[in-house]
Amino acid sequence: MRSASWPSRARRCNADVRLLDPFSVVLMAALMCAVMSAVLFGARRGFPAEVRGISHWGAALAVQVLSAFCFALRGSLPDLLVLPIANVLFVFGNGLCLMGLQRFYGLARGWLMLGGACGFALAGMLYFLIVSPDYAARVVWMALPMTLINGTMLLLVLRHGRRKLATWFFGSLISINTSLIAIRGILALTHGPAVVDVTRPGVFQGFYLAITALQPALLSVGFLMVAYERMRIILERRSASDPLTGVFNRRGFGEAYAREVARMARMRQRSRSLALLCVDLDYFKRINDRYGHAEGDRVLVSVAQMISAALRETDVLARFGGEEFSVLLPETDLKRALGVAHRIQAMLREACAGDLPSCTASIGVAVQSDPAEGLEPLMSRADAALYRAKENGRDRIEAGRAAA
């Protein structure tokens, strides 16, 4: 039995694709956009204030719904009315997604670029509808701002996104969308409307319709995945940070210490050591009693900033509550640790000569060279040195005894 010829198979393929009615697809896409817009607007209240741009994405999908309904009115209203509005709304909706992504990454929003893209789309649609009617030219014209917007989104994700699964998924969706828009524009330029007119049957038309219907919802899911990853990081940072000063709390300090000790153990070199400073402000209660707790909080924030300025990037600062701070100095011996302690005291004296209430700090120093010692014994030795500094007159630095 002879197999069917290529023309007959192509006709059957086109007949199958014809079953994908473009207006039904547009309405389905509008429904999906409406649902995802409601999800985004509802979800934004559950995110920390640091996660921004979700409202822009919700508004972008609402605009896409309006664009889809304008497309659906073709035949009921003149093309000269519905097509320019629908296409400009389509560009504006994609531009809002870009602006949401810019806001998400803390960048300036490109209102000027968005306005230029919408104006460009409107001018081209009117020209190729009224002056020189040409469907293929309209497709090419619209592909230019859409490729620019989606390409810019892809660059933002590649440049600023964290290398996580959510980012790769989101970036892949944007890449597919950008490529599809660009390919359609190129096909319109080289093959004319026969290949790109979605009202005609064809393999590419059917594929383009299917992907276009799914992409807004998928892109929104991708953006939500990236936003949830950002929220997870923020919540983890909050759980490990002191809310007043922004430095580590006891939990964050313990995790940082565990990482440093593990690294020290991997080195297998007894000559390596780390140091711990216990810094306690002298007579801090007097500041609260005399100036009020608001001023006392300002002092604590300023002291945290000063200590941070005296440290290396690899050093770790934490506040354990009240007026006590702890400093972890990786790969540091006693001599250098004492030097850091003296620098902290000097910076504090200099600040108190300015606008801060007068205060001093007592500091206890302990050094660990054995990874097996543990944080509690190390802190006990540093605390003992701190108590000696207090007993010997305050505003002093004392070194702890070596580990037994």
N, C-alpha and C positions, 0 to 999 in steps of 0.2 A: 504494500500500500504506500503510495507516494505521500510524502509530507507536504503540508500546505506551503505554498510559495510565500516569499517574503512580503509581497504587497498585500496578500490576504491576511497574513499574520499582523502586519502593521495596521490594516483596517480594523481587525478585531481588537488590537491594543487600543487604538483610538476610540473605538466604540466603548471599551471598558472605561477609559479615562473620561469619556463624555458623561458617565454616570456621576462624576464628581462635579456637581453643579456649583459654579462659582458663587452664586448668591447664597446658597445654603452654607457654603464654607465660610463666607464673610459673616453671616449671622452667627454661626457657631463660634468663630473667632471673637465676635463682639461679646457673646455670652461668657466665654472664658475670660476675656479681659475684664468684664464687669465683676465676675466672681473674684478674680485675683486682686482687683482694685479694692474691693471690700475687705479682703483678707489683709492687704497691706495697711490700709487705714486702721483696721482693727488691731493689727499687731504692733503698730508703732508705739503705742502707749506702754507696751511691755518691755521695750528696749531702754537701756540707759540713755541719758541725754547725749553721751559721747558718740552714739551710733546715729549718724545723721543721714539724710537723703531718702529715707523710706517714704515720707510724704510726697516727695517728687515722683517717685516711682508709682505710687498710688494714683496721683493726678495724671501721670503719663498714660496709664491704662484707661482712665476715664476718658481722656481725650481720644485714645484709640477707639473706644466704643463709639464716640460721636463720629469719627472718621468712617468707621464701618457702616454705620447707619446712613451716612451720606452716600457711600458707594451703593448701598442697597436701594436707594431711591432712583437710581438710573432707570430710565424708561418711564417713571412716573413724573419726573421733573426734567427740564432741559439739562443736557450735559454741561452747557456753558455755566450753569448755576452750581450743580452738585460736584462736578469734577474738581474745579479749583479749590473749593472749600474742603472737600474730602482729602485731597493731596496735601494741602497746607496743614490741615489738622494732623495728618499722618507724619509729616516732617516735624511738626511741633511736639507731638507725642514722643517721638524718638529723641528729640532734643531735650525734653524734660528728663528722660532716662539718663542722658549724658550729664545733665546738670545735677541729678541726684547722685550719680557716681562721683562727680567732682566734689560735691558736698560731703559724701561719705569718706573720701580720702583727704578732706580738709583743704581742698584747693578752691581758688576763686572760680565762681560760676560764670560761664561764657554766655551771658545774655546777648552780647553783641553778635557773637557767632550764630546763636539761635535765630535772632532777628534777621540776619543776613541770609541764612538758609531758607527761612520761610519766605522772605521777599523774592529770593532767587526762584523758588518753586512756583510762586504765584505768577511771576512774570513769564516764565516758560510755559506754564499751563495756558495762560491767556493767549500768548502768541501762537502756540501750536494748536489752539482751538479756534481762534478767530482769524488771524492773519494768514497763517499757513497750516491748515489742518493736517496733522501727521501723528498717527498713534505711536509709531516707532520712535519718532523724535521726542515725544512726551516721555516715553519710557527711559530713553537715554538721559534726558534732562533731569528727571526725578532721581535717577540712579546716582547722579553726582553728589548732591547734598546728603543723600542717605548713606552712601559709601563713606563720605567724609565723617559723618556723625558716628557711625558704627565703628569705623576704623579708629577714631579718636578714643572711643570707649575701650577698644581692645588694647590700645597703647597704654591707657591708664591702668588697666588691670595688670598688664605685663610689667609695668614700671613700679606700681605701688602695692600690688596685691601680695599677700603672704603666700609662700610656696606650700599651699595646702590643697587637699583634694577639692574642697569647695571652690577655690580660686581656679583650679585647672578646669573644672566642670563649667564654671561660669564663663571663663575665657574661651573655651571650646565652642560654647553656644554662640557667643558674640562673633567668633571667627567664622562659623558656618553661616550666620546671618549676613555678615559683611560680604563673604564670598558669593553667596547666592544673589545678593543685590547687584554686585559688580558683574557677575556672569550674565544676568538678565540684561543689563545695560549693554554689554558687549554683543550679545546675541541680537538685540534689537538693532544695533548699529550695523551688524554684518549680514543678518538674515531677514530683517524686517519684521512686521507684525505676525507673520505666519507662525513663528516659533514662540513668541512671547505674549501674544494676546490671550489672556486667561479665559475669554469667552469662547475661544475655539478649542476643539479637542486636540490633545497632544500629550506626549509623555512628559516633556519639560513643564508644560502648563499645569498638569496634574501634580507633579512633584512640587512645583513652586507653590501651588495653592495649599497643599497639605502642610508643607513646612511653614508657610506664612501663617497658617491658622494656629499652629502649635507654638511658634516661636515666642510670642508675647508672654504666654503663660510660663513656658520653660525658662525664659530669661528672668522672669520674676522669681521663679523658684530658685534659680541660680543666685540671684542677688540676695534672696532671703538666707540661703545657705552661707554666703559670705558674711552677711550681717550677724547671723547666729554665731559664727566663728569669732567675729570681733567681740560680740557680747560675752562669749565664754572667756576670752582673754581678759576683758575688762573686769569681770567678776572675780576671776582668779587673782588679778592684781589687787583688787580691793580687799579680798580676803587676806592678802599677805602684806597689806600696807596700813600704816597709821593714818587715820582719817584727818588728823589735824595737820601734821607736818608733811605727809606724802611719802615719808621714808618707810622702810620695812617695819613691820611689827615683829613680835616674837616668832610667829609662825614662818614668816618670810625669811627672817634671819636664820632660823634653824635649817630651812631648806638650802639656803646659800652656803651655810657652814657644811652641810652634808655633801654638797657638790665639791667643795674645796678639799675636804678631807679625803673623799674618794679619789680625786685627782692626785692628791699628795701620796696616797697609797699606791696608785698605779705607777708613780715615778720610782718607787722602791729606793728612795734615797733618804737616809736619815738626816742628811745635811739640810734638807729642805724643812722649812718651818713656816708657821703662820702666827700672827699675833692678834690679841684681843685687847681692846681698850674699853674700860668702863668709865664713862664720863658722867659726872653728877654735878649739877649746878648747886653752888653753895647758897644756903639761906634763901632758897627760891620762894618759900612761903611768905617771906617778908615782902617780896615783890607783889604777890597776889593780894596781901593784906593792905599794902599801901596804895597800889595803883589799880587794883581790880583784876579780875580773872581775864578780861579781854586783853589787857596789856600783858598779863602773864602768858597768854596764848601767843601774842605777837613775839614775845621774847623767845618762846620755844621754837616757833617757825623760823625766826632769824638765826637762832643757834644751829638748827638743823641745816640751814642753807650755808652757814659759815663752815660747819664741819665738812659738809659735802665739798665745798670749794677747796678744802685742804687735802682732799683725798684723790687717789688715782681712780681711773675709770673702773678698774677691777676690784677696788675696795668696796666694802658693804657697810652701810650705816643703817641702824635701826633704833627705834624708840620703844622701850619696854614699858612705858607708862610713867606718869608724873614727869619729873625733870631728869630722868636717867636715860642716857643714850649708850649704845654699844657699837663699837667699830671693829669690823673684821678686816685684817690686813693680810691677804695671801702672800706667800713667799716673802715674808718679812722677819728679820731677826730682831733682837731686843734693841740694838742700837738705833735702827731705823724707826722702830715703833716709838721709842722715847722721843726721837726727833719729830714725828708726827704729833705726838701729844703736846710738845712744847709749841708747835706751830698753831695748834688749836687754841691753846691758852693765849698766845699772843694775838690772834685774830679776835678773840673774845674781848680782851682788854681794849683793843683798838676800837671795836664796835661800841663798847660802853663809854668810850670817850666822846661818842657822837650822840645819837638820839635814843639809844637803848638805856633802860634803867641799869644802874651799876650792879653787876653780878660777876662772880668768878666761878671757876670749875675745878673740882678735884678729879684726878684721873688715876685709875689703877691699870697696870699693864701686866699681861701674862703672855707667855710664848709657848706654843705647842710644836714639838718636833716629832712626836710619835702619833701616827694616825689612829692608834687604838685607844687613845686617852678618852675621847668623848667630849661633848660640849659642856656637860654639867661640871665635871672636874675642872675644866679650863675656866669656866665662869666663876667657880668657887675661888680659884686662885686669884683671878682678876678682882673679884669683890673684896677679898681679904686685903689686897693691896689698896683698893679704894678706901676701905675703912681706916687703914693706917694713915692714908693721906688726910682723911677727915680728923683723925685723932691728933695728928701732928700739926694742926693749925689751918687746914683747908688751903685751897688755891695751890695745891701741890701735886706732884706726880710721884707715884711710888711703883716700883717694879715688884711683881709677884715672885714667890719662890719657885724654883724649878720643880717640874713634876717628879714625884717619887718614883 
